């Protein structure tokens, strides 16, 4: 059996109005852009035909925003739609709508019969209500701390309730501090100067002496010179002065503490004649300017005796004179140790 499909005549609202056809009796037609329908009567043109009645179901289930569902007889007046119990639709004016919802009968304004207010659990209260005509509702009380308030009616009480510190309180400075005062403004506590000049103390040649008080403050700083410490090895240069025919030098060891230098080592000497004072000079590891015999001294020996004597008038202060009482005109090894002052 073949399928039969019925389709309504359809076009946009603008085209229906432009063509303005006359529909046959009972012939339906649809505006595709508005969803509204008209049924012909065989006599009236399109623009003279009313739109079809819309059922409550069409209104309730409609989801098209801005689509007109029906045409009112007086489109300039405000109307409110009411779906009745029998599924019919009534268009109510403002007065009738207010009556339907129990909000008075005036066509322009409604009447509120009573207005009141409550602070609930905030700690606030209202006075002047309920208002049945005109009047003023006044808010009073104190907002509880739990609701973001202070629970107080004065600044001092609010400060106390919130755990603040009164401006009459003050900060006192202890030993070594400055900058205290009351809390009416910001205060900055700083360390008081201790009298010690700021800077770095101590070096390779100086050691600081520091005085600290009971509060851990440095109150005195001084520096003390460290005695110069040095040591090394050198082979002296030997030069004959009297009764010496040969001299041999060996590597010696020296050490300096402060301005005192100590030298020890070995030299070999051959005297020209026995039982005669032999003299020679020895260079020093560190130059000095000795001016008296007591500025240097020491011992030298082979088992036959000998002595060192300060190099008085020796010259540039880079040598010391050694004197040995020769026992024999022969070569002998001599071990020595002497000290002198660096001046």
C-alpha positions as CSV (number, residue, x, y, z in Angstrom):
1,X,0.0,0.0,0.0
2,X,1.6,3.3,-1.0
3,X,2.4,5.9,1.7
4,X,0.5,9.2,1.6
5,X,2.1,12.3,3.1
6,X,0.2,15.5,3.9
7,X,2.0,18.8,4.2
8,X,0.6,22.2,5.3
9,X,1.0,25.2,3.2
10,X,4.0,27.1,4.7
11,X,6.0,30.2,4.3
12,X,7.6,33.0,6.3
13,X,5.3,35.6,7.9
14,X,6.7,38.3,5.6
15,X,5.9,36.3,2.5
16,X,2.4,35.4,3.7
17,X,1.7,39.1,4.3
18,X,3.3,40.2,1.0
19,X,1.3,37.7,-1.2
20,X,-1.8,37.9,1.1
21,X,-3.6,34.9,-0.4
22,X,-7.1,33.8,0.4
23,X,-7.2,30.3,2.0
24,X,-9.9,27.9,1.3
25,X,-12.5,26.9,4.0
26,X,-10.6,25.0,6.7
27,X,-7.3,25.2,4.9
28,X,-4.4,25.4,7.3
29,X,-1.3,27.5,6.7
30,X,1.9,27.9,8.8
31,X,4.3,30.7,9.4
32,X,7.7,28.9,9.5
33,X,9.5,31.6,11.3
34,X,6.9,32.3,14.1
35,X,5.2,28.9,14.4
36,X,1.8,30.5,14.3
37,X,-1.1,29.1,12.2
38,X,-4.2,30.4,10.4
39,X,-7.2,28.6,9.0
40,X,-8.9,29.9,5.9
41,X,-12.7,30.6,5.5
42,X,-12.7,31.0,1.8
43,X,-13.5,34.7,1.9
44,X,-10.9,36.7,3.9
45,X,-7.4,37.4,2.7
46,X,-4.4,36.3,4.9
47,X,-3.9,39.6,6.7
48,X,-7.6,39.6,7.7
49,X,-7.6,36.1,9.2
50,X,-7.0,35.7,12.9
51,X,-4.2,33.3,14.2
52,X,-5.3,30.0,15.5
53,X,-6.0,29.7,19.3
54,X,-2.9,28.3,21.2
55,X,-3.5,25.6,23.7
56,X,-1.9,25.8,27.2
57,X,0.3,22.9,26.4
58,X,1.8,24.9,23.5
59,X,2.6,27.8,25.9
60,X,4.0,25.6,28.7
61,X,6.2,23.5,26.4
62,X,7.4,26.3,24.2
63,X,11.1,26.9,24.3
64,X,11.4,29.5,21.5
65,X,12.5,32.8,23.1
66,X,10.7,35.9,21.7
67,X,8.1,34.0,19.7
68,X,4.5,35.4,19.7
69,X,2.0,32.9,20.8
70,X,-1.2,34.8,20.2
71,X,-2.5,38.3,19.3
72,X,-4.4,40.4,21.8
73,X,-7.3,42.6,20.8
74,X,-5.7,45.6,22.5
75,X,-1.9,45.1,22.0
76,X,-1.1,48.5,23.7
77,X,-2.4,47.3,27.1
78,X,-0.4,45.1,29.4
79,X,-1.9,41.6,29.8
80,X,-1.0,38.7,32.0
81,X,-1.9,35.1,30.9
82,X,-3.6,32.7,33.2
83,X,-4.1,29.0,32.5
84,X,-7.5,28.1,33.9
85,X,-8.5,24.8,35.5
86,X,-10.3,23.8,32.3
87,X,-7.1,24.4,30.3
88,X,-8.4,27.6,28.8
89,X,-6.3,30.7,28.8
90,X,-7.4,34.1,30.1
91,X,-5.7,37.4,29.4
92,X,-5.9,39.5,32.6
93,X,-5.2,43.2,33.1
94,X,-3.1,44.4,36.0
95,X,-6.0,44.7,38.4
96,X,-7.5,41.3,37.6
97,X,-4.0,39.7,37.9
98,X,-3.5,41.3,41.4
99,X,-6.9,40.0,42.4
100,X,-6.0,36.5,41.2
101,X,-2.8,36.4,43.2
102,X,-4.2,38.2,46.3
103,X,-2.2,41.4,45.9
104,X,-4.9,44.0,45.9
105,X,-7.3,45.4,43.3
106,X,-5.8,48.7,42.2
107,X,-5.1,49.0,38.5
108,X,-1.9,50.9,39.0
109,X,-0.4,50.1,42.5
110,X,-0.5,47.4,45.1
111,X,-0.7,47.7,48.8
112,X,1.7,46.1,51.3
113,X,-0.2,45.7,54.6
114,X,2.8,45.1,56.9
115,X,6.6,45.3,56.8
116,X,8.9,44.1,59.7
117,X,12.6,43.3,60.1
118,X,14.7,41.1,62.4
119,X,18.4,41.0,63.2
120,X,18.3,37.3,63.7
121,X,21.4,36.0,65.6
122,X,23.7,38.9,64.6
123,X,23.2,40.8,67.8
124,X,21.5,43.6,65.9
125,X,17.8,44.7,66.4
126,X,15.3,46.8,64.5
127,X,12.8,49.3,66.0
128,X,9.9,51.0,64.4
129,X,8.3,48.0,62.8
130,X,6.1,46.4,61.7
131,X,5.1,49.2,59.3
132,X,1.5,49.1,58.1
133,X,1.4,52.4,56.3
134,X,4.5,54.6,56.3
135,X,7.4,54.9,58.8
136,X,11.0,54.2,59.5
137,X,12.7,51.0,60.6
138,X,15.9,51.8,62.6
139,X,18.8,49.4,63.0
140,X,20.5,49.2,66.4
141,X,22.5,47.1,68.8
142,X,26.0,45.8,68.5
143,X,27.2,43.3,65.9
144,X,28.5,40.1,67.5
145,X,32.2,39.2,67.0
146,X,31.1,35.8,65.6
147,X,29.2,37.8,62.8
148,X,32.2,40.0,61.9
149,X,31.5,42.8,64.4
150,X,33.3,44.0,67.6
151,X,30.5,43.2,70.1
152,X,31.1,46.7,71.5
153,X,29.8,50.3,71.2
154,X,33.0,52.1,71.8
155,X,36.5,52.0,70.3
156,X,38.1,51.1,73.7
157,X,35.7,48.2,74.3
158,X,36.1,47.0,70.7
159,X,39.9,47.0,71.1
160,X,39.6,45.0,74.3
161,X,37.1,42.5,72.8
162,X,39.3,41.9,69.8
163,X,42.4,41.3,71.9
164,X,44.1,44.6,70.8
165,X,46.6,46.6,72.9
166,X,45.6,50.1,74.1
167,X,47.6,53.0,72.9
168,X,48.3,54.0,76.5
169,X,50.6,51.0,76.7
170,X,54.2,51.5,75.8
171,X,57.4,49.7,74.9
172,X,60.4,50.4,77.1
173,X,63.9,49.9,75.8
174,X,66.3,47.8,77.8
175,X,70.1,48.1,78.0
176,X,71.6,48.8,74.7
177,X,68.4,49.7,72.9
178,X,66.8,52.9,71.8
179,X,63.5,53.9,70.2
180,X,60.7,52.9,72.6
181,X,57.6,54.8,73.5
182,X,53.8,54.5,73.7
183,X,51.8,52.8,71.0
184,X,50.1,55.9,69.6
185,X,52.3,55.6,66.6
186,X,54.8,53.1,65.0
187,X,57.9,52.5,67.0
188,X,61.3,51.1,65.9
189,X,63.7,49.5,68.3
190,X,67.4,49.8,67.4
191,X,70.7,48.9,68.9
192,X,72.4,51.8,70.7
193,X,76.0,52.5,69.7
194,X,78.5,50.8,71.9
195,X,81.4,53.2,71.3
196,X,83.4,50.8,69.2
197,X,84.4,52.0,65.8
198,X,82.8,49.9,63.1
199,X,85.3,48.0,60.9
200,X,87.4,44.9,60.6
201,X,90.0,44.1,63.2
202,X,92.9,41.8,63.1
203,X,95.3,40.9,60.3
204,X,98.3,38.7,59.5
205,X,100.4,40.8,61.8
206,X,97.8,41.9,64.4
207,X,95.4,40.1,66.7
208,X,92.4,41.8,68.2
209,X,91.5,41.9,71.9
210,X,87.8,42.1,72.4
211,X,85.8,43.1,75.5
212,X,82.1,41.8,75.6
213,X,79.6,43.0,78.3
214,X,77.0,40.9,80.0
215,X,74.5,41.5,77.2
216,X,76.8,40.2,74.5
217,X,77.7,43.6,73.2
218,X,81.3,44.4,72.0
219,X,82.3,47.4,74.0
220,X,86.1,47.6,73.5
221,X,88.3,46.4,70.6
222,X,92.1,46.9,70.4
223,X,94.8,45.3,68.3
224,X,98.1,43.8,69.3
225,X,101.0,43.3,66.9
226,X,102.0,39.7,66.4
227,X,105.7,39.2,66.6
228,X,107.1,38.4,63.2
229,X,107.6,34.7,62.7
230,X,109.9,33.4,59.9
231,X,112.6,30.8,59.3
232,X,114.7,29.4,56.6
233,X,118.1,28.1,55.4
234,X,121.0,30.0,53.8
235,X,124.7,29.5,53.0
236,X,126.6,32.5,54.4
237,X,129.4,34.3,52.7
238,X,132.7,34.1,54.7
239,X,135.4,36.7,54.4
240,X,138.8,36.5,56.1
241,X,139.9,39.5,58.2
242,X,143.0,38.3,60.1
243,X,145.0,35.0,60.7
244,X,142.8,33.0,58.3
245,X,144.1,31.1,55.3
246,X,141.0,29.2,54.3
247,X,137.2,29.3,55.0
248,X,134.4,26.9,53.9
249,X,130.7,27.7,54.5
250,X,127.8,25.2,54.8
251,X,124.1,25.7,54.7
252,X,122.9,27.1,57.9
253,X,119.4,27.4,59.6
254,X,117.9,30.6,60.9
255,X,114.7,31.5,62.7
256,X,113.2,34.9,63.5
257,X,110.8,35.7,66.3
258,X,109.8,39.4,66.5
259,X,113.1,41.3,66.2
260,X,115.4,38.5,67.4
261,X,117.1,36.2,64.8
262,X,118.9,33.0,65.8
263,X,121.4,31.3,63.4
264,X,123.2,28.0,63.8
265,X,125.3,25.8,61.6
266,X,128.9,24.8,60.7
267,X,131.9,26.4,59.1
268,X,135.5,25.1,58.4
269,X,138.5,27.5,59.1
270,X,142.2,27.1,58.7
271,X,144.3,29.5,60.8
272,X,147.5,31.0,59.5
273,X,149.3,30.8,62.8
274,X,148.6,29.0,66.1
275,X,147.9,30.7,69.4
276,X,146.7,33.8,67.5
277,X,143.2,35.4,67.3
278,X,141.6,34.6,64.0
279,X,138.9,36.9,62.6
280,X,136.4,36.7,59.7
281,X,133.0,38.0,58.8
282,X,129.8,36.1,58.0
283,X,126.8,37.5,56.1
284,X,123.5,37.5,58.0
285,X,120.1,36.1,56.7
286,X,118.3,39.3,57.6
287,X,120.0,42.6,57.5
288,X,120.3,44.8,60.6
289,X,122.0,48.0,61.7
290,X,123.8,46.9,64.9
291,X,125.6,49.7,66.7
292,X,127.0,47.9,69.8
293,X,128.7,44.7,70.6
294,X,125.8,43.6,72.9
295,X,123.4,43.6,69.9
296,X,124.8,40.2,68.9
297,X,126.4,37.2,70.6
298,X,126.8,33.5,70.6
299,X,129.3,30.6,70.8
300,X,131.4,28.7,68.3
301,X,133.5,25.7,69.2
302,X,135.6,22.8,68.1
303,X,136.6,21.7,71.6
304,X,139.2,24.5,71.7
305,X,136.9,27.4,72.5
306,X,135.9,30.6,70.6
307,X,133.3,33.4,70.6
308,X,131.1,35.7,68.5
309,X,131.3,39.4,68.8
310,X,129.0,42.1,67.5
311,X,130.0,43.6,64.3
312,X,130.8,47.1,65.5
313,X,131.8,49.3,62.7
314,X,131.5,46.3,60.2
315,X,129.7,48.6,57.7
316,X,126.3,48.0,56.1
317,X,124.9,45.8,58.9
318,X,124.7,42.7,56.7
319,X,127.6,40.9,58.3
320,X,128.8,39.9,61.7
321,X,132.4,39.4,62.8
322,X,133.5,36.1,64.2
323,X,136.6,35.8,66.4
324,X,138.3,32.5,67.2
325,X,141.5,31.9,69.2
326,X,143.4,29.5,66.9
327,X,145.0,26.5,68.7
328,X,146.9,25.3,65.7
329,X,147.6,26.3,62.1
330,X,145.4,23.7,60.7
331,X,142.0,23.3,59.2
332,X,139.2,22.5,61.7
333,X,135.4,22.2,61.7
334,X,133.5,24.7,63.9
335,X,129.9,24.5,65.0
336,X,128.2,27.7,66.1
337,X,125.0,29.3,67.3
338,X,124.5,33.1,67.7
339,X,121.7,35.6,67.9
340,X,121.3,39.2,67.0
341,X,118.7,42.0,66.9
342,X,117.0,43.3,63.8
343,X,117.1,47.1,64.2
